[in-house]
Amino acid sequence: MNRMHFGLRLLLGIMGVLLLGACQRSREGSPTDGQLSGPYYTNRFFGLSIRVPSGWTVSELKPTFVPPKNSPRPPPPKSSAQSAYQLLMLSEKPLSTAQVNNGSLLVMAEEAAKVPGVKSARDYLARVSQLMIDAPIAYHPVAGMVETKLGGTPAWRMDFTARLGPNKTVNQTYIVCQRHGYALSFILSGTTPAEIQRLEQVVQAARFE
């Protein structure tokens, strides 16, 4: 009986060491391990797949973020180039052309551990909310944060609106989930409910491995 107990304890100890080693290993690759293949954008690091609608424009994949000219979108939280990344920028029409209505989707990732006070996707979205309110063109929350899912992954969502003039408003929706230590943000921007709805369809069709 003692030998049986000793063998069981040894087996559990070995399993514990293996599990600890698996937890401590850092994820291989980089958040910028994304590529376009046919109509799909895939990112191996996050295990993310997004289908690009036919006729939409994909901006150059790059780790820095430069808002389009005259865009009311505020810049993302400032951080080092090693901790924040622009993964994907989609728009219904080319950003280089002057378009009154042009829905767009921006996908960004930021290392949560390097953002003060952020331990969850909800914390990150709360920080984004304050930045949106303090932006040069203030975005006001339409409602509070709500729990949702994105590609089967738990996420948090918050909707904002900003008035650009007497007859024009811009709507933005932030959907944030946490993946492999990063806050992964899906930012939907549009001037009409129809634009936001089309962007929602793209985001809701996204999948994680």
C-alpha positions as CSV (number, residue, x, y, z in Angstrom):
1,M,0.0,0.0,0.0
2,N,2.8,2.4,0.9
3,R,4.5,1.7,-2.5
4,M,1.2,2.4,-4.2
5,H,0.9,5.8,-2.4
6,F,4.5,6.6,-3.2
7,G,4.0,5.8,-6.9
8,L,0.8,7.9,-7.0
9,R,2.6,10.9,-5.4
10,L,5.5,10.6,-7.8
11,L,3.1,10.5,-10.8
12,L,1.2,13.6,-9.5
13,G,4.5,15.4,-8.9
14,I,5.7,14.7,-12.5
15,M,2.4,15.9,-13.9
16,G,2.6,19.0,-11.8
17,V,6.1,19.8,-13.2
18,L,5.0,19.3,-16.7
19,L,1.9,21.5,-16.3
20,L,3.9,24.2,-14.7
21,G,6.4,24.1,-17.5
22,A,3.6,24.4,-20.0
23,C,2.1,27.4,-18.2
24,Q,5.5,29.2,-18.0
25,R,6.4,28.8,-21.7
26,S,5.9,32.0,-23.6
27,R,3.8,31.8,-26.8
28,E,5.9,31.5,-29.9
29,G,5.8,34.1,-32.6
30,S,4.6,37.7,-32.7
31,P,1.2,39.5,-32.7
32,T,2.2,40.7,-36.2
33,D,2.2,37.1,-37.6
34,G,-0.8,38.0,-39.8
35,Q,-1.3,37.6,-43.5
36,L,-3.9,37.8,-46.3
37,S,-4.7,34.7,-48.2
38,G,-7.5,35.0,-50.7
39,P,-10.5,36.6,-48.9
40,Y,-9.2,35.8,-45.4
41,Y,-6.9,37.5,-42.9
42,T,-5.4,35.1,-40.5
43,N,-3.2,35.6,-37.5
44,R,-1.3,32.6,-36.2
45,F,-0.3,34.2,-32.9
46,F,-3.9,34.9,-31.9
47,G,-5.4,32.0,-33.9
48,L,-7.7,34.6,-35.5
49,S,-9.4,34.3,-38.9
50,I,-11.5,37.2,-40.5
51,R,-13.2,37.0,-43.9
52,V,-12.7,40.2,-45.9
53,P,-15.9,41.1,-47.8
54,S,-15.6,41.3,-51.6
55,G,-14.7,44.7,-52.8
56,W,-13.5,46.1,-49.5
57,T,-10.1,47.7,-49.0
58,V,-7.4,46.3,-46.8
59,S,-4.8,48.8,-45.7
60,E,-1.1,47.9,-45.5
61,L,-0.4,45.5,-42.6
62,K,1.9,47.4,-40.2
63,P,2.5,47.6,-36.5
64,T,1.9,51.4,-36.2
65,F,-1.3,53.4,-36.3
66,V,-1.8,56.5,-38.4
67,P,-5.4,57.8,-38.4
68,P,-6.7,58.6,-41.9
69,K,-6.6,62.3,-42.9
70,N,-9.5,64.3,-41.2
71,S,-10.5,61.2,-39.3
72,P,-12.3,61.8,-36.0
73,R,-11.0,58.5,-34.6
74,P,-8.7,59.2,-31.6
75,P,-5.3,57.4,-31.6
76,P,-4.9,54.3,-29.5
77,P,-3.4,54.4,-26.0
78,K,0.3,55.4,-26.2
79,S,2.8,52.6,-25.6
80,S,6.0,51.2,-26.8
81,A,6.2,49.7,-30.3
82,Q,6.8,46.3,-28.7
83,S,3.6,46.2,-26.8
84,A,0.9,47.7,-29.2
85,Y,0.2,46.6,-32.7
86,Q,-2.2,47.5,-35.5
87,L,-3.1,44.1,-37.0
88,L,-5.7,44.9,-39.6
89,M,-7.5,47.9,-41.2
90,L,-10.6,47.2,-43.4
91,S,-12.8,49.8,-45.1
92,E,-15.7,49.6,-47.4
93,K,-14.1,52.1,-49.8
94,P,-10.5,53.2,-50.2
95,L,-9.3,55.5,-47.4
96,S,-7.4,57.6,-49.9
97,T,-10.5,58.9,-51.5
98,A,-12.8,61.5,-50.1
99,Q,-15.9,59.5,-49.0
100,V,-18.7,60.9,-46.9
101,N,-19.7,57.5,-45.6
102,N,-17.0,54.8,-45.3
103,G,-17.4,52.2,-42.6
104,S,-14.1,50.8,-41.3
105,L,-12.9,48.1,-39.0
106,L,-9.6,48.4,-37.1
107,V,-8.1,45.4,-35.2
108,M,-5.5,46.2,-32.6
109,A,-3.6,44.4,-29.9
110,E,-1.9,45.7,-26.8
111,E,0.0,43.8,-24.1
112,A,-2.2,44.0,-21.1
113,A,0.6,43.7,-18.5
114,K,2.1,47.0,-19.8
115,V,-1.1,49.0,-19.4
116,P,-1.4,50.4,-15.9
117,G,-4.4,49.0,-13.9
118,V,-5.4,46.6,-16.7
119,K,-5.9,42.9,-15.7
120,S,-8.8,42.0,-18.0
121,A,-10.6,42.9,-21.2
122,R,-13.2,44.8,-19.1
123,D,-10.4,46.9,-17.4
124,Y,-9.0,47.7,-20.8
125,L,-12.3,48.8,-22.3
126,A,-12.9,51.0,-19.2
127,R,-9.6,52.7,-19.9
128,V,-10.4,53.1,-23.6
129,S,-13.8,54.7,-22.6
130,Q,-12.0,57.5,-20.6
131,L,-9.6,58.1,-23.5
132,M,-12.5,58.4,-25.9
133,I,-14.3,61.0,-23.7
134,D,-11.0,63.0,-23.4
135,A,-10.2,62.9,-27.1
136,P,-10.1,66.2,-29.1
137,I,-13.4,65.1,-30.7
138,A,-15.2,63.7,-27.6
139,Y,-16.9,60.3,-28.0
140,H,-19.7,59.8,-25.6
141,P,-20.9,56.3,-24.4
142,V,-24.3,55.3,-25.7
143,A,-24.7,52.9,-22.9
144,G,-22.5,51.0,-20.4
145,M,-20.2,48.0,-21.0
146,V,-21.9,44.7,-21.8
147,E,-20.6,41.2,-21.9
148,T,-20.6,39.4,-25.3
149,K,-18.8,36.8,-27.3
150,L,-16.6,37.1,-30.3
151,G,-15.8,34.0,-32.2
152,G,-16.8,32.0,-29.2
153,T,-14.4,33.9,-26.9
154,P,-15.7,36.0,-24.0
155,A,-15.5,39.7,-24.7
156,W,-16.8,43.2,-23.6
157,R,-18.5,45.7,-25.8
158,M,-19.2,49.4,-25.6
159,D,-20.8,51.8,-28.1
160,F,-19.8,55.5,-28.6
161,T,-21.1,58.4,-30.6
162,A,-19.5,61.8,-31.6
163,R,-21.2,64.8,-33.2
164,L,-19.2,66.3,-36.1
165,G,-21.7,68.9,-37.1
166,P,-25.4,69.8,-37.0
167,N,-26.3,66.9,-39.3
168,K,-23.5,64.4,-38.9
169,T,-22.5,62.0,-36.2
170,V,-19.9,59.2,-36.1
171,N,-20.6,56.0,-34.3
172,Q,-17.9,53.7,-32.9
173,T,-18.2,50.3,-31.3
174,Y,-15.4,48.7,-29.3
175,I,-15.3,44.9,-28.8
176,V,-12.4,43.8,-26.6
177,C,-11.3,40.3,-25.7
178,Q,-8.2,38.9,-24.0
179,R,-5.9,36.5,-25.9
180,H,-2.5,35.2,-24.8
181,G,-1.9,38.2,-22.5
182,Y,-3.0,40.8,-25.0
183,A,-6.1,43.0,-25.1
184,L,-7.5,42.4,-28.6
185,S,-9.7,45.3,-29.8
186,F,-12.1,45.3,-32.7
187,I,-13.1,48.9,-33.5
188,L,-16.1,49.5,-35.8
189,S,-16.5,53.0,-37.2
190,G,-19.4,54.3,-39.3
191,T,-21.7,57.3,-39.8
192,T,-24.9,55.3,-40.4
193,P,-26.6,52.4,-38.7
194,A,-26.3,50.4,-42.0
195,E,-22.5,50.8,-42.0
196,I,-22.2,49.6,-38.4
197,Q,-24.5,46.6,-39.2
198,R,-22.3,45.6,-42.1
199,L,-19.2,45.8,-39.9
200,E,-21.0,43.8,-37.2
201,Q,-21.5,41.0,-39.7
202,V,-17.8,40.9,-40.5
203,V,-16.8,40.8,-36.8
204,Q,-19.4,38.3,-35.7
205,A,-18.1,35.9,-38.5
206,A,-14.6,36.1,-37.1
207,R,-13.2,32.8,-35.6
208,F,-10.6,31.8,-33.1
209,E,-8.8,28.5,-33.1
